[in-house]
Amino acid sequence: MTGPFLSLAQIRNRLILTARAVLRDHRAGPDGRCRVCRVPECRVATAARNVIDAAAARRAAEDQATEEEIRAFYSGEQTPRPAGIAPATEIELRPADDRW
């Protein structure tokens, strides 16, 4: 059971571990049928493979985005800023409050 205190990465990791366990249980036997469901194309195993494939695709996209950010940082290129966020040079500096 997952608690509200788990991060999204931890929940994703638990889903992957569960999908791997399902694939171990629902692997095809010598006759080509699922050992649990006894059908040639097990829907449970297919769903588990889809979970693992989706997690791998998401991880690849995150890795690529991180590499692009690092490359842009070290090459001196400016990365696009989200709307409403000004660069540090445009922030208005205010004098310190003298009430203390």
C-alpha positions as CSV (number, residue, x, y, z in Angstrom):
1,M,0.0,0.0,0.0
2,T,1.3,3.4,-0.8
3,G,1.0,6.3,1.6
4,P,0.5,10.0,1.0
5,F,4.1,10.6,2.1
6,L,5.7,8.8,-0.9
7,S,7.1,10.8,-3.8
8,L,6.1,10.2,-7.4
9,A,9.4,8.5,-8.1
10,Q,8.8,6.1,-5.2
11,I,5.3,5.3,-6.4
12,R,6.7,4.7,-10.0
13,N,9.4,2.4,-8.6
14,R,6.8,0.4,-6.7
15,L,4.7,0.1,-9.8
16,I,7.7,-1.2,-11.7
17,L,8.5,-3.7,-9.0
18,T,4.9,-5.0,-9.0
19,A,4.9,-5.2,-12.8
20,R,8.1,-7.3,-12.7
21,A,6.6,-9.6,-10.1
22,V,3.5,-10.0,-12.3
23,L,5.7,-10.8,-15.3
24,R,7.5,-13.5,-13.3
25,D,4.2,-15.1,-12.3
26,H,2.5,-14.8,-15.7
27,R,5.4,-15.9,-18.0
28,A,4.6,-18.4,-20.7
29,G,5.0,-22.1,-20.1
30,P,6.5,-24.7,-22.4
31,D,3.2,-24.9,-24.3
32,G,3.2,-21.1,-24.9
33,R,0.3,-20.3,-22.6
34,C,0.4,-18.3,-19.4
35,R,1.0,-20.5,-16.3
36,V,-1.7,-18.7,-14.3
37,C,-4.4,-17.7,-16.8
38,R,-3.8,-20.6,-19.2
39,V,-4.3,-18.4,-22.3
40,P,-1.8,-17.9,-25.1
41,E,-1.8,-14.1,-24.9
42,C,-2.1,-13.1,-21.2
43,R,-3.7,-9.6,-20.8
44,V,-2.2,-9.3,-17.3
45,A,1.3,-9.8,-18.6
46,T,0.6,-7.4,-21.5
47,A,-0.5,-4.7,-19.0
48,A,2.6,-5.3,-16.9
49,R,4.8,-4.9,-19.9
50,N,3.0,-1.7,-20.8
51,V,3.7,-0.3,-17.3
52,I,7.4,-1.1,-17.6
53,D,7.5,0.4,-21.2
54,A,5.8,3.6,-20.1
55,A,8.1,4.0,-17.1
56,A,11.2,3.5,-19.3
57,A,9.9,6.0,-21.8
58,R,9.3,8.6,-19.1
59,R,12.7,8.0,-17.6
60,A,14.4,8.4,-21.0
61,A,12.5,11.7,-21.6
62,E,13.6,13.0,-18.1
63,D,17.3,12.0,-18.8
64,Q,17.2,13.7,-22.2
65,A,15.8,16.9,-20.7
66,T,18.4,16.9,-17.9
67,E,21.2,16.4,-20.5
68,E,19.9,19.3,-22.5
69,E,19.7,21.6,-19.5
70,I,23.3,20.7,-18.5
71,R,24.6,21.2,-22.0
72,A,22.8,24.6,-22.2
73,F,24.2,25.6,-18.8
74,Y,27.9,24.8,-19.7
75,S,27.7,26.3,-23.2
76,G,26.5,29.6,-21.8
77,E,23.1,29.5,-23.6
78,Q,20.2,30.9,-21.7
79,T,17.4,28.4,-21.1
80,P,13.8,29.6,-21.7
81,R,12.2,30.9,-18.5
82,P,8.6,30.1,-17.5
83,A,6.3,33.1,-18.0
84,G,6.3,35.6,-15.2
85,I,9.9,34.8,-13.9
86,A,12.4,37.6,-14.6
87,P,16.1,37.0,-14.9
88,A,18.2,37.9,-11.8
89,T,19.5,41.0,-13.5
90,E,16.0,42.5,-13.8
91,I,14.9,42.0,-10.2
92,E,14.3,45.2,-8.4
93,L,16.5,45.5,-5.3
94,R,15.0,47.3,-2.4
95,P,16.8,48.8,0.5
96,A,16.8,46.9,3.8
97,D,14.1,47.7,6.3
98,D,15.5,50.0,9.0
99,R,12.8,49.3,11.7
100,W,15.2,47.0,13.7
